[in-house]
Amino acid sequence: MNRLKIAERRAADRPRERLLAADHAMLTDAELLAVLLHTDRAGCDVLELGHRLLAAFGCVRGLLDAPVPALLRQPGMGPTRVASLKAVLPITARYAASRLREPRGFAGTEDTTLFMVAEYAGVQREVFSCLFLDAKNRMLRFDRLFFGSIDRANVFPREIAKAALGCNAAGVIFAHNHPSGMAEPSVKDVELTARLVSILDELDVRVLDHLVIGADGAVSMAERGLLLGQPR
């Protein structure tokens, strides 16, 4: 494919200028990476670098999840550029967390999914987490409570109840990941969630959702109607 280098493009057609003109929706993944990875280093076309990185790691998610040594082995990738990539997901998580703390509170799955996907990026074993909310559905605390192997984490309801009462939570959103599989709730996931809903209801703590994070995205059990163990 014949691609123009950034230096060969008209100034208005370059990725940075288009991004500043709020044209980000029309930018390709490689063009956005070119903006992110730009430094003053000579002799490296960052747009071509973006294409090479996407080819090497398969997609944006594969690139952002890649370990530091693997990134540093790529031609044109030094500590500054690798650090720029590694800052993306923590900033995304903090952006989403700040939205979850706003007065409007939890309004749907979009902000929560953005937060959880960023928090679970690169995690290679199953982790069960709780996002605790106040009476106005604003974020109080995020806890990674249970850690397991690549496909299983033992969850203890008593510890969840203790944590919820400890921060005076009125609501909670659960999340766990499937590191080696799809973001699809299993029968055991559904049964566990129904049990937790029942236990926490006795403590006046509402379960708003349970997100399952996989390599292909995230699934909301609330949207599937699975919080009580049966689909709608």
Buried (B, 14 or more C-beta within 10 A) or exposed (E): EEEEEBEEBEEEEBBBBBBEEEEEEEBEBBBBBBBBBBEEEEEBBBBBBBBBBBEBBEEBBEBBBBEEEBBEEBEBBEEEBBEBBBEBBEEBBEBBBEBBEEEEBBEEBEBBBBBBBBBBBEBEBBBBBBBBBBEEBBBBBBBBBBEBEEEEBEBEEEBBBEBBEEBEBBBBBBBBBBBEBEBEBEEEBBEBBBEBBEBBEEEEBBBBBBBBBBBEEBBBBBEBEBBBBEEE
